[in-house]
């Protein structure tokens, strides 16, 4: 009978530990998923920058390049620079991860033969 008395003192401790630990696990999981989404946005931004640089290098308008970027990365910003014979583009996008806005960007250059 003494075993039952000792075990009764720990009643509910697992529930309390779970109540304390579960929110921490949820926050870490949300941060990991947010970071994964941010990494995907960075890859998309780099691809969009490369596409925009090629479009501008072929002689397309900046508006056409911006429309293409918006299709690939909604809400992104396109910056275009002309350096010698190159057309360089930077695509940046800001996304919140755990309510903290983080910015990622991708850059690329292409020959500007179509200008």
MARKOL-31809 format. One record per residue (C-alpha): residue in one letter; x, y, z. Coordinates in steps of 0.1 Angstrom, whole numbers, plus 5000, padded with zeros to 4 digits. Example, Ala and Ser with C-alpha at 12.3 -4.5 7.8 and 13.67 -1.06 7.14 Angstrom:
# residues 2
A; 5123; 4955; 5078
S; 5137; 4989; 5071
# end
This chain:
# residues 115
X; 5000; 5000; 5000
X; 5029; 5024; 5004
X; 5035; 5023; 4967
X; 5001; 5038; 4960
X; 5008; 5066; 4985
X; 5041; 5075; 4968
X; 5027; 5075; 4933
X; 4997; 5097; 4944
X; 5021; 5126; 4951
X; 5031; 5128; 4914
X; 4996; 5129; 4901
X; 4992; 5156; 4874
X; 5029; 5163; 4870
X; 5030; 5150; 4834
X; 5001; 5173; 4825
X; 5018; 5203; 4840
X; 5051; 5195; 4822
X; 5032; 5191; 4789
X; 5014; 5224; 4795
X; 5047; 5242; 4800
X; 5066; 5224; 4772
X; 5041; 5222; 4744
X; 5040; 5260; 4737
X; 5078; 5260; 4734
X; 5077; 5231; 4709
X; 5050; 5250; 4689
X; 5071; 5282; 4688
X; 5102; 5263; 4677
X; 5082; 5244; 4650
X; 5067; 5277; 4638
X; 5101; 5293; 4636
X; 5115; 5263; 4616
X; 5085; 5264; 4592
X; 5089; 5302; 4588
X; 5126; 5298; 4581
X; 5119; 5271; 4555
X; 5093; 5294; 4538
X; 5118; 5323; 4539
X; 5145; 5301; 4522
X; 5120; 5292; 4495
X; 5113; 5329; 4490
X; 5150; 5335; 4486
X; 5153; 5309; 4459
X; 5123; 5323; 4441
X; 5137; 5359; 4444
X; 5170; 5347; 4429
X; 5152; 5329; 4400
X; 5130; 5360; 4394
X; 5161; 5383; 4394
X; 5178; 5360; 4368
X; 5146; 5360; 4346
X; 5142; 5397; 4349
X; 5179; 5403; 4339
X; 5175; 5381; 4309
X; 5142; 5398; 4299
X; 5158; 5433; 4302
X; 5189; 5421; 4284
X; 5168; 5410; 4254
X; 5153; 5445; 4252
X; 5120; 5439; 4271
X; 5105; 5468; 4291
X; 5110; 5473; 4328
X; 5073; 5470; 4332
X; 5073; 5435; 4316
X; 5102; 5425; 4339
X; 5083; 5437; 4370
X; 5051; 5418; 4359
X; 5072; 5387; 4356
X; 5087; 5392; 4390
X; 5053; 5397; 4406
X; 5041; 5364; 4391
X; 5070; 5345; 4406
X; 5073; 5364; 4439
X; 5041; 5383; 4448
X; 5049; 5415; 4467
X; 5085; 5416; 4457
X; 5105; 5447; 4447
X; 5127; 5449; 4415
X; 5157; 5471; 4413
X; 5175; 5475; 4379
X; 5210; 5487; 4373
X; 5229; 5491; 4341
X; 5266; 5485; 4345
X; 5287; 5487; 4313
X; 5272; 5460; 4290
X; 5254; 5443; 4318
X; 5218; 5445; 4331
X; 5218; 5437; 4368
X; 5186; 5431; 4388
X; 5179; 5426; 4424
X; 5146; 5412; 4437
X; 5138; 5417; 4474
X; 5108; 5405; 4494
X; 5099; 5410; 4530
X; 5081; 5382; 4549
X; 5071; 5379; 4586
X; 5086; 5350; 4606
X; 5070; 5348; 4641
X; 5058; 5384; 4636
X; 5093; 5397; 4628
X; 5096; 5410; 4592
X; 5127; 5396; 4575
X; 5139; 5405; 4540
X; 5156; 5382; 4515
X; 5169; 5391; 4481
X; 5183; 5376; 4450
X; 5205; 5393; 4424
X; 5216; 5385; 4389
X; 5232; 5400; 4358
X; 5228; 5394; 4321
X; 5244; 5408; 4290
X; 5224; 5438; 4278
X; 5226; 5432; 4240
X; 5190; 5441; 4233
X; 5193; 5477; 4246
# end
